[in-house]
Amino acid sequence: MSYSKFAVLAACAFVMVCGLATSSQAAKLDQIKARGFLRCGINGLLPGFSTPDDQGNFSGLDVDYCRALAAAVFGDATSAKFTPLTAKERFTALQSGEVDILSRNTTWILSRDASQGINFIGVTYYDGQGIMVKKELGIGSAKELDGATICINQGTTNELNLADFFRANGQKFTALTFEKPDEVVAAYAKGRCDAYTSDKSQLAAQRIKLPNQGDHVILPEVLSKEPLGPAVQHGDDQWFDIGKWVYYVLLNAEELGVTSKNVDEMRANSKNADVQRMLGAQGKLGEMLGLPADFGYQVIKQVGNYGEIFDRNLGPDTPIGLERGVNAQWNKGGLQYAPPMR
């Protein structure tokens, strides 16, 4: 066989592989469009991230990300349906295709990235693990909890982080684990454990379920890094790209001053080329992703930018009352930073 024939065969094989990859990559988006709605896996019990109202309608930061994704794909943010999942069952639901995307206060770590068959889209909330105790105990530091019984949500990174922290400080503890977050809160409220550990945002959210919020304090130590974000299955680069760039629309819109209230005016009159490309008035960014040209406009018009989402679900004027902190934009002292849309 001559080199030229080998080269031709290799090229043909490359084309075939690429063709198969392209077909595979388009499969998830095609499935979702054919179905007519997006299936999103959420916590469902965590205020500020995903929780239902009296009519069963979910709201929260994780929910709004899914609504933004639905707005991008269908032009309709209400085309997202939500499946509450426990920490234990969340990855199986994503891997099996029960949900199209997991948006469930999930920490991005190497072992999940490499062995769970999933890709993390980005960090929608930078967090860290903390410990909450009753104020009446007079404890001011996690280092005063030697020998304590601590309530933990089963199947989370919190279990390993807590063990690492106590080991590093030469302390012992007894873990009391529960599958559902509300079971953890109930056990802590009944005094079955001395302390409750979780991501600090989750502790702040769960504290509002306790009879007297002011009777509980979150200790100052940060036991770990907990970058929380949505995830999709491995193997579908197009769907992965769509998930990323919908999130980047939320961040870029805030940085560029585009909100749900001024998006129409900005699309019609802004002289900023970045704004025009993001909202689909210029270029073909939507086409590159397999989305409508105005996908960015639909996301902001129907759901708002990242700052709007944060403020209405977690911000200082909500019962949870969190400041932006490290979740502020990069140009305001935070870590939130999106690649440019061009």
Phi, psi and omega in degrees: 000129180284161179300321183296321178292320178300317180297320180296315179297319179298318180295320179297316179298320179299316180297317180297316179297315180297321179297317177295320180297317181298317179298317180295319182297326183279347189300311185297314179298317179297319179298316182295316179297317181295323179290323178095003177200160180263136177256119187239125176272127184228174174287304177087349183232012186245104179305140180090335180247311175193113179206148182269154171269190184295337179266004179084011178273127184275148174216164179138170182299315179295323178294317181294328175298315179296323178294323176296319179296318177295322178297322180293318184281315187252350188072018185211107183294341180279358180274031175244130176246144192243136178241110176294135182226143174282166178300326183290323187261354188299316184288323177298320180297322179287314182296325183279349182086009176298326174235153180276333182208145176255116178234077193220067178027061185249132183279132177278109177228162186301313185297325177289319179298320189268328189244350182264358179071034182227159174240128175278134185282323182170184181254104179278342176207118175276123187225181175204150182284141178225183179226135178247139179224164174287134183301328183296343178287341179070024180270131182248357183209147177296339180286356177263010186257022179303127179085003184284157170262128188234130179277135184221147174279122182296144174082020180243168176290346183298328182297310181292319180299318181295316178298319179298317182295313182292322178297317181297332182258011176065033183242163176240155177208164174245126180270135174240107189255148179221151184284323186251142181303321181293333176290325178294314180299316181297318179295318178296316181297327181276358178082018179286344177222160182278335185209164181230125180245141176188183172300145185299325178295322180290322177298317179296322180290316182288334180298331181289348177275348182278150184304316181232094185303321184294349181275003185231139183233140175267121185294157189288335184296142170251113189279343188195171167266131181230080176283111185264139179190167179283161181217154175232170177293151168297156167097359179227087186295326180296313180294322175299314179297318179299314179301317179296312188283337170294318177294321180293331174300315181300317181287313181297322179299316178297315180299324183272000177078021179264124182236173178295336182275329184248007187298325179293315180295319180294321180293324183278327192236348183295138176267000181279118183297327178297319177296314182298318179292317182298323184268002174085010179280340177225154173075187184227042182296319179299317180300322180298331181265352185083023181245165174299154182301328185263024184302320180294321177299314182298320179301309184287320180299318187268333185240329182100175179273179184301317180299319178297317180297314180299311185298320184280342183253325188232344192295179185301334181269007176258166177301332180285321169068042180268140172279161180297316178054230180290350177272009172286165176298154181303327181273008175232029174087006181253191183254352183285122188210129180242142173299154180288150180263093178204000000 
